[in-house]
Amino acid sequence: MSVAPSYLETPQGRRIAYHFHEGFGPGAVFLGGFMSDMEGTKAVYLEEVARAEGRAFLRLDYSGHGASSGAFTDGCITDWAADAAAVIGALTTGPQILIGSSMGGWIALLLARAMPHKIAGLVTIAAAPDFTEDSMWARFTEAQRAEIMEDGQIALPSEYDAPYTITRRLIEDGRQNLVLRDPLDLPFPVRFLQGTADNDVDKSVALSLLDHARGPDMRLTLVDGADHRFSDAACLALIGETLRDVAARAKG
């Protein structure tokens, strides 16, 4: 039986759904992916791990996702990062370990840049930094680019569900949040996890991120045959082990 979420109203007036439980620190925060919600396999599994260990844990839905307010097509990277920052700032005590899945990896990197005092460590799972520019806009045909600029949006097919809508605002806002073009300092334990059979985020992205970022304790783990979901029993166990590793090395 699922537990009803709690809600926080952000300074921007968005109503963000979340689940949070107290525990020792550093706490862990799960940041989900594009069009995902906090009821996904990885988020729920990590909460179970944290509860079993007595660690504080937070998971949330960005605006336009899951149980939070707003329409998905009204949102953008700036909004979703602000949603996460507001909930983390309001609920957590001390530095946190961010666990970012896919787009959540990008959000986590933005938070690491914006609020480094709140970050004790970082775990990314198939991180997709700058995907609006490098994976979407870069692959659009001229006709698709013209459509999104003229109509303000375009519908793209998805192997997970019905077609999803990409807006001009998402693309243009993404350009204001790129993290692979400027120095990216990560002065805490960092672990990048990536599957070699990921059809959404190529392993080259993980290699580029490792090469681009700067930090004293960064490692990339490639899992042969793992796909973008990274949610089978072995992958989930690896994520749990990685969280414990980062927590053991974190200063906060």
URQUIFEN-V142630 format. One line per field, one symbol per residue. psi: psi as a letter, one per 20 degrees, with the letter a starting at -180 (. if undefined). burial: 1 if it has 9 or more other C-alpha atoms within 8 Angstrom, else 0. A space follows every 50 residues. Layout:
psi = ???
burial = ???
This chain:
psi = pqpqrrqpprhijqopqrppqqarrprqppoaapjrrjjrggggghgggg ghijqqppqrprqjqcjrrrpgiirrggghhhgghggghhhqprqqopop pdhhgggghghhhhmhijphrppqolqlqkhhghhfghiqrhghggghhg iirqpqqpihbrqqppqhggghhhhijpijhrpnpnlrppppppqikoih oqihghhggghgqprimpqpppopipahhljrgggghggghhghgghhiq h.
burial = 00000011110001111111001011111111100111000011111011 10001111111111110111110011111110111111000100111111 11111111111110000111111111111111111110010001101110 01110000000000111101101110111100110101111111111100 11101110110111100101011001110110001100010110011001 01
